[in-house]
Amino acid sequence: MSHTPPISRRALLGLLGVTAGATGLAACTPSGSPSGPTSTAPLAGDGDVTMWFWSGAIDTAIAEAVAQELDGVTVTLEEIGGADYPTKLQTVISGGAGIPDIAGVKGGVFGGDIAQYFPNEDRFHDLLEFGAAEVESNYVSWKWQQCISPDGKMIGFPMDIGPTALMYRADIADDAGLASDAAGVSVETAEWEGFFAWGEELQAANSEVRLLSNIGLVFNLALGQASELFFTTDNTYIGDGEAVRRAWDLAVAAKTRGLSADVGDFTPEWSAALAAGTVVAFPGASWLASGLKSNAPDTEGAWQLAPTPSGAANLGGSFLTVTADSTDPQAAFDVIRLLQSPENQAEAFRTQSLFPSSPGAHELLRDGAEDPFFAGQNTMEVFAASAASKKAAYVSPYDPSVLPALQTELLNVQNSDKDPEAAWTDAQETITRTLQQAGVL
Amino acid sequence: MVATPSSAAADRSTQFGRRLRRLAPLYLAVSPFYIVFACFGAFPLVFSLWLSVNRWDGIGDMEFIGLRNFALLLQDPVFFQSIATTVRIFVMATVPMLALALFIAVLLNSKVKFISAYRISYFVPSITSLVSIAIIFGSIFGNTFGVMNALLRSIGVDEVPWLTSPLGIQFTIAVMMIWQYTGYNAILYLAGLQTISPELYEAATMDGANSRQSFFHVTIPQLRPVILFTVVMSTIGGLQLFTQPQVLVGNQGGTERGGLTMSLYLYNQAFVNNNFGYAAAIGWALVAIVLFFSILNYRLGRSGDAEE
């Protein structure tokens, strides 16, 4: 028989009352306390650093080793599951409680997720105050600039990136009697125009295949290689300007020239087309390679890599931030700095396939990066060159809400044969409304 | 003795204190529900009303903008499109679903072997993960490699762009809902059927009613409360449709926003665009629409009463 000590009814009720009251108060406080001033003086920190990240964002073994290395610092790693990580982070920051010292921030397509925090940059520490500038040369400059708000505050620190390349089925190109090896294809597809022409020849020789899976990725890559996107640094809308229009026209050209298989990325149709070998070229980020490998393992050795037509772009990647509520921001920054050192980024690539934002890490990984899936080509060389040559572009807080309007209209052009001019006008009208709703216009 | 006003007030307050002390344990005992409701029901409700007259990016300061969100909402063609989309999917799904559920319930009510196995297997879809269902339906209705179009090709019919045309997207979502919730509604109808007294059927047979007549003149009228319940529940569920389109065609609703339901649009505004105020305004518009349909259902149910 178990022998539990009796709990008095009064104590139990008291406890209930207290917890109920506490939950009531905590949950019903709408916007939390303004947290800006809480960390004005650089207090002698307590050395306790909590870190939020989503599954697969960091290598926990490296993070633990980093904590061991730093004297007087203890790191608590909290893996926050699920696709709604950004919402959870936003919730604690807005609620003003339970905020971690270090928070990972996902990059979004063009790095817009860190930019979405620019209007509330006072909720984060400026990492330049803790010595970030000393390590600036360790990272590719466009990524570094994405961390810095228009006011010059560095609210994020570079983690991984997603440099792009052109992945293609060399065997299919070879069967069609076209240039198929990386050196030859690089020349043919140096510009989008050449790439499309190469595809047309390929499709003429083999009517079963299409050059591309869809036209949306042409838009994303073509825009990603531009030096300006949707806004200027003073948040003036330029998304109806030259850069966006060029990317749009290239995507439309891929459709009108019949080069698209019209399947959405990572849909069941996409996997099937990939496995069946009906799509030849996949211009995409480094992480797409693992998608190709897992969806079409039988095609190992049939693939090769060439540079992205018309220049490097980047899709995805992430950042680490130190929140304004951190009780020891210096210790938090020291953890980030060590965790993202070139050596540790290289290790995280080996264990978690997180592509480093540090050229030093690329150098460490270059030897032995020959990948049998890409016929023994050194993939690190291709992606490192891509990462090094990408142009910097200002990403605004509103990019993530502007981009979908254009992507949706391109989908209409692709799937419903909508007139491209009408689609462009509709996209711009949707964007105007979205910006009105957000109070930008 | 003349009681001065102040002493009367004191009397009342001590009386009140005594009452409170006597009733406190009772209030405390029922308090958990009210506290939870206050935090997770009433507070969000009031807060979202406040949000709808503000502009808020989810973190920074709120900016009071009066009814501007609602004014923008009335000029927003995407919102009106999302209403039409939601209602279309709702009709495409609910009508066949409830008819089919009633048919299945009548079958499940008969005396056949392994009846429990049938009942369970019809119920299983409603407790299956929505996300995995959506992924499987995504492969079934794929344009080139999907089973559905393979079937159509084999009987010489043209392929249908299920997931790349608005009507196809809406149809696929409706089929998904029918597959998932028919069994659940059939179980509800079955419970209703089992409460109908056999004597009613005997009497109908005595009066010379055939099985079709006794279905329409005995079964349906007796089941009316259950039918009304399922219609109301399907309405509320159907108008809040969210997960199926999101997993099937993504946050933006796919081609021509064919799968962009009201809830999905609300989600986009809040969690993609960080326009929490505007999203709250959509939420309240959604409340008004659900309320309208619920009253409509209720009226239709009552007008049936009057006929009898």
Interface residues (C-beta under 8 A of the other chain):
Chain A: L13 L16 G17 A20 T23 G24 A27 C28 P30 S31 D84 P86 T87 Q90 I93 S94 Q116 Y117 P119 N120 R123 D262 V263 G264 T267 P268 E269 A272 A273 A276 T278 P400 S401 P404 Q407 T408 L411 N412 N415 S416 K418 T430 R433 T434 Q436 Q437 A438 G439
Chain B: P25 L28 S31 P32 I35 A38 C39 F40 F43 F47 R55 D57 G58 I59 G60 M62 E63 I65 N69 L72 Q75 D76 V78 I135 G138 S139 G142 N143 T144 F145 G146 P161 L163 T164 S165 G250 N251 Q252 G253 G254 T255 E256 R257 N268 Q269 F271 V272 N273 N274 N275 Y278
